[in-house]
Amino acid sequence: MHSSDDVLTRGAFIDGEWIARSENGGFIESVNPANGRVWAKVPDSGAAEIDAAVQAADRALHHSNWSRLAASERGAMLYRYSQLITERRDEIAAAEVSDAGLTLADARTDVGAAAAWFRYFAGLADKIEGTTVPAKPDWHAYTMREPVGVVGAILPWNAPTLMYSWKVAPALAAGNTIVVKPAELTPISALLLAEIALEAGIPPGVLNVVPGYGNTAGEALVAHPKVAKIAFTGEHRTAQHIAKVAADTLKRLSCECGGKAPHIIMADANLPKAANAAASSAFRRAGQSCALGSRIFVQETVHAEFVDLLAQAAEKIRVGDPLDPDTDVGPQASQAQLSKTLSYVDIAHEEKSDLVFGGRKPDEPALADGFYVLPTLFDNVGNDTRLAQEEVFGPVAAVIPFAGEKDVIEAANNVIYGLTAGLWTRDLGTAHRMGRALKAGSIWTNVYPAVHWSLPYGGVKLSGYGRENGLAVMNEYTSTKTVVVNIEDDDE
C-alpha cells in the first residue's frame, strides 16, 4: 500500500502477491461520499487478472495442502485471522468510512462482526461431518462432505467488510479456495483483509482479491470454467444475469438480493419500542440495507399515535460527517445512489403520498459536497405504489395503514421480494401464525434486525436463493459424496 497526492493506491492481490497495474493499465477511483473527493484508487482488473487469480486458486486447491489440511488446522488459521482483524479494527473501519460512507460507529461494528464471523467458522471447520447410511446389510455406506472447489465471491458496496466475512469465512472453513471481486465503489477493505489473511498464515493462492467492474472482472469470474461456485450479494437483475452466464458451466450459485421488507405494527404492540426500532431499521446506514424495514404497516386503530412516535424517534437521528461520533446517519455511497433516492421522493409526491418529514438534502453548508439526504417518511402510502413496491436503497420509508391480520398478510406478501419481515405484537398466537404466513427468509418478531452468525440468512422470490450463515451455509460450500463398500463375505 502506498499513497501519493493524498490518494491511497492499492493493487490486486493474486497468489500472495500485489499486482500494481492491470493489463489494460487503467485504474478505478474510489470517491469519499462525505466530500465527493477521490481518496483511493485500485487497478481496473479484467479477464487477464481474474484468470490469473482463478488459476492460482486452482493450484492452491489441488497442488498445495490447503484442502487436505486437518480441518482443525484450517480452523486455527481462521481463528488467528479473526484476532488480527480485531487488532486492526480501527484501520479497516476508517477505510469503510472513506469508501462506503458508513458512520465510524457502524464501520467499527461491522469490523467487529466480521471478526466474530471468522471465529464462528473457525470453530465449525472441524465439525463438517458425513453420515453412515444403513442401505443394505452387506454394504458399508457412508457420505463425505468435500469442498466444492474454487469459489468466486462478488461483494456489494453497502457492507463490504461484513459481506466479505459472510462469504470468505465459510468457504475457507470448508476447504475451498476463493477469488473475491469487491464492488468497484468500495474495494479497499477487501484488499486490507487480504493483507491480513497472509499475515494469519493462509497460504498464497487460497485467497485472492481482484478489484474491477462487474461487466469485465465480474463477468470473467462467473464465466471461468474452473470456478465451481459463485456467491453473490447485490441487485436481483444482476443475479439473473449471473445465473444465465453460470448456467453454461453448471456452476453452483447462491445469491442474496434486494428486499422490500414489511415491518408490521399490530395494535397490541409496545408502540414506543416498536417506533424506535422502525425508525432505526428504516433509516440506519443511510437506508442502504437489503433488510431495511421500509414498508411500515400500521394497524388503523393506532395509526396516528404510531406515526407521531415514529416522527419523534426520527427527529433524534443526526445526519452528518461519518467521522463525527455523534453522527447517526452518513451519506449515500455515491452520487448515483443519492440521485436515485431523491427521484423516489419525487415519485412519492406524484403518487399523492403524504410527506411527514425529510425528503431533501440537509441545509448545513459543511455537508453540501457530500451525498447526503435526510431521513424521509411518507404516510398513507398505497401498497400498489412504486414507493411501496420498489427498493429505493435509501432512507425513504412508507407507512401503510391496515385493518386486520388477514389484510396485512396479503399486502405484505404482495411484493416481488422476500428477504426479511418484521412484526410487533404481544400476542403469541399472532406471532406464530404470521411467522408462518409471511413470505420471507427471516421473520423477526419484537426485534429488528436480528442477524447473527449462527442464524441462516437469505431470501425467497426475487430476494434470491441459497443461505448464508449458520450450519446451513456449509451446504453451499460442500458437495456430498456417497461411498459404498460391499462387505459381503465371499466364502459364505
Secondary structure by P-SEA (a helix, b strand, c coil): ccccccbbbbbbbccccccccccccbbbbbbcccccccccccccccaaaaaaaaaaaaaaacccccccccaaaaaaaaaaaaaaaaaaaaaaaaaaaaaccccaaaaaaaaaaaaaaaaaaaaaccccbbbbbccccccccbbbbbbccbbbbbbbcccaaaaaaacaaaaaaacccbbbbcccccccaaaaaaaaaaaaccccccbbbbbcccccaaaaaaacccccbbbbbccaaaaaaaaaaacccccbbbbbbbbbcccccccccaaaaaaaaaaaaaccccccccccccbbbbcccaaaaaaaaaaaaaaaccccccccccccccccccaaaaaaaaaaaaaaaaacccccccccccccccccccccccbbbbcccccccccccccccccbbbbbbbccaaaaaaaaaccccccbbbbbcccaaaaaaaaacccccccccccccccccccccccccccccccccccccccccbbbbbbbbbcccccc
